Amino acid sequence: MKLYLDASALAKRYLLESGSETVLNRCRQADEVLSSAVCVPEIASVFQRWKREKKLTGDLYHLLKGEFASDIEQATLVEPNADILREAVFCIEKTGLKTLDAIHLASAIKTGCDLFLSADIQQQKAARLMGLRVEEI
């Protein structure tokens, strides 16, 4: 199974919260885990926010940052090339998504993923509208 994770789903791999178990289970079942290359700064931003909110200590922040770097080496990162960006514009026009959400959706579409995971309800609705199989988390 080709599994696509947007940043909201990917973040659930690192801080146990509602939906984390589903994300972890689907990642174990996947033959290939995909995400857009834009997830790298997105996840760095999430980790920094968690640190500011005192959900992470400094040591745990560095540990998770290392785990994320290791995980990303094993994942397939989709570069936002011209084809992806054209599809992202189409997604914005059709669904009203914000920029990075549209890039994730376009990346999932163009890779032909079997399952799209997002914790964002609007992203889930847009993905369904665009014909992707979505599992709510």
Contacts in CASP RR format, 6 or more apart in sequence:
PFRMAT RR
TARGET T0000
AUTHOR 0000-0000-0000
METHOD contacts of the structure
MODEL  1
MKLYLDASALAKRYLLESGSETVLNRCRQADEVLSSAVCVPEIASVFQRW
KREKKLTGDLYHLLKGEFASDIEQATLVEPNADILREAVFCIEKTGLKTL
DAIHLASAIKTGCDLFLSADIQQQKAARLMGLRVEEI
1 29 0 8 1.000
1 30 0 8 1.000
1 31 0 8 1.000
1 32 0 8 1.000
1 114 0 8 1.000
1 115 0 8 1.000
2 30 0 8 1.000
2 31 0 8 1.000
2 32 0 8 1.000
2 34 0 8 1.000
2 111 0 8 1.000
2 112 0 8 1.000
2 113 0 8 1.000
2 114 0 8 1.000
2 115 0 8 1.000
3 26 0 8 1.000
3 27 0 8 1.000
3 29 0 8 1.000
3 30 0 8 1.000
3 32 0 8 1.000
3 33 0 8 1.000
3 34 0 8 1.000
3 113 0 8 1.000
3 114 0 8 1.000
3 115 0 8 1.000
3 117 0 8 1.000
4 34 0 8 1.000
4 35 0 8 1.000
4 104 0 8 1.000
4 107 0 8 1.000
4 108 0 8 1.000
4 111 0 8 1.000
4 113 0 8 1.000
4 115 0 8 1.000
4 116 0 8 1.000
4 117 0 8 1.000
4 132 0 8 1.000
5 23 0 8 1.000
5 27 0 8 1.000
5 33 0 8 1.000
5 34 0 8 1.000
5 35 0 8 1.000
5 39 0 8 1.000
5 117 0 8 1.000
5 118 0 8 1.000
6 35 0 8 1.000
6 36 0 8 1.000
6 39 0 8 1.000
6 101 0 8 1.000
6 104 0 8 1.000
6 105 0 8 1.000
6 108 0 8 1.000
6 116 0 8 1.000
6 117 0 8 1.000
6 118 0 8 1.000
6 120 0 8 1.000
6 123 0 8 1.000
7 35 0 8 1.000
7 38 0 8 1.000
7 39 0 8 1.000
7 42 0 8 1.000
7 43 0 8 1.000
7 46 0 8 1.000
7 100 0 8 1.000
7 104 0 8 1.000
8 118 0 8 1.000
8 119 0 8 1.000
8 120 0 8 1.000
8 123 0 8 1.000
9 23 0 8 1.000
9 117 0 8 1.000
9 118 0 8 1.000
9 119 0 8 1.000
9 137 0 8 1.000
10 23 0 8 1.000
10 35 0 8 1.000
10 39 0 8 1.000
10 43 0 8 1.000
11 43 0 8 1.000
11 46 0 8 1.000
11 119 0 8 1.000
12 19 0 8 1.000
12 20 0 8 1.000
12 22 0 8 1.000
12 23 0 8 1.000
12 24 0 8 1.000
12 119 0 8 1.000
12 137 0 8 1.000
13 20 0 8 1.000
13 23 0 8 1.000
13 24 0 8 1.000
13 27 0 8 1.000
13 71 0 8 1.000
14 43 0 8 1.000
14 47 0 8 1.000
14 64 0 8 1.000
14 67 0 8 1.000
14 68 0 8 1.000
15 50 0 8 1.000
15 55 0 8 1.000
15 56 0 8 1.000
15 64 0 8 1.000
18 137 0 8 1.000
19 119 0 8 1.000
19 137 0 8 1.000
22 117 0 8 1.000
22 135 0 8 1.000
22 137 0 8 1.000
23 117 0 8 1.000
23 137 0 8 1.000
26 115 0 8 1.000
26 117 0 8 1.000
26 135 0 8 1.000
27 33 0 8 1.000
30 115 0 8 1.000
32 76 0 8 1.000
33 74 0 8 1.000
33 75 0 8 1.000
33 76 0 8 1.000
34 75 0 8 1.000
34 76 0 8 1.000
34 77 0 8 1.000
34 78 0 8 1.000
34 107 0 8 1.000
34 108 0 8 1.000
34 111 0 8 1.000
34 113 0 8 1.000
35 75 0 8 1.000
35 76 0 8 1.000
35 77 0 8 1.000
35 78 0 8 1.000
35 104 0 8 1.000
35 107 0 8 1.000
36 77 0 8 1.000
36 78 0 8 1.000
36 80 0 8 1.000
36 84 0 8 1.000
36 103 0 8 1.000
36 104 0 8 1.000
36 107 0 8 1.000
37 77 0 8 1.000
37 78 0 8 1.000
37 79 0 8 1.000
37 80 0 8 1.000
38 80 0 8 1.000
38 100 0 8 1.000
38 103 0 8 1.000
38 104 0 8 1.000
39 72 0 8 1.000
39 77 0 8 1.000
39 104 0 8 1.000
40 72 0 8 1.000
40 77 0 8 1.000
42 100 0 8 1.000
43 68 0 8 1.000
44 65 0 8 1.000
47 56 0 8 1.000
47 61 0 8 1.000
47 64 0 8 1.000
47 65 0 8 1.000
47 68 0 8 1.000
48 61 0 8 1.000
50 56 0 8 1.000
50 61 0 8 1.000
51 58 0 8 1.000
51 61 0 8 1.000
56 64 0 8 1.000
76 111 0 8 1.000
78 84 0 8 1.000
78 107 0 8 1.000
78 110 0 8 1.000
78 111 0 8 1.000
80 88 0 8 1.000
80 103 0 8 1.000
80 107 0 8 1.000
83 110 0 8 1.000
84 103 0 8 1.000
84 106 0 8 1.000
84 107 0 8 1.000
84 110 0 8 1.000
85 103 0 8 1.000
85 106 0 8 1.000
87 106 0 8 1.000
87 109 0 8 1.000
87 110 0 8 1.000
88 99 0 8 1.000
88 102 0 8 1.000
88 103 0 8 1.000
88 105 0 8 1.000
88 106 0 8 1.000
89 102 0 8 1.000
90 106 0 8 1.000
91 97 0 8 1.000
91 102 0 8 1.000
91 105 0 8 1.000
91 106 0 8 1.000
91 109 0 8 1.000
91 126 0 8 1.000
91 130 0 8 1.000
92 99 0 8 1.000
92 102 0 8 1.000
94 129 0 8 1.000
94 130 0 8 1.000
95 102 0 8 1.000
95 105 0 8 1.000
95 125 0 8 1.000
95 126 0 8 1.000
95 129 0 8 1.000
95 130 0 8 1.000
96 102 0 8 1.000
96 126 0 8 1.000
97 105 0 8 1.000
97 122 0 8 1.000
97 123 0 8 1.000
97 126 0 8 1.000
101 120 0 8 1.000
101 122 0 8 1.000
101 123 0 8 1.000
101 126 0 8 1.000
104 118 0 8 1.000
104 123 0 8 1.000
105 116 0 8 1.000
105 123 0 8 1.000
105 126 0 8 1.000
105 127 0 8 1.000
105 130 0 8 1.000
105 132 0 8 1.000
108 116 0 8 1.000
108 127 0 8 1.000
108 132 0 8 1.000
109 130 0 8 1.000
109 132 0 8 1.000
113 132 0 8 1.000
114 133 0 8 1.000
115 133 0 8 1.000
115 134 0 8 1.000
115 135 0 8 1.000
116 127 0 8 1.000
116 132 0 8 1.000
116 133 0 8 1.000
116 134 0 8 1.000
116 135 0 8 1.000
117 134 0 8 1.000
117 135 0 8 1.000
117 137 0 8 1.000
118 124 0 8 1.000
118 127 0 8 1.000
118 134 0 8 1.000
118 137 0 8 1.000
119 137 0 8 1.000
124 134 0 8 1.000
124 136 0 8 1.000
127 134 0 8 1.000
128 134 0 8 1.000
END
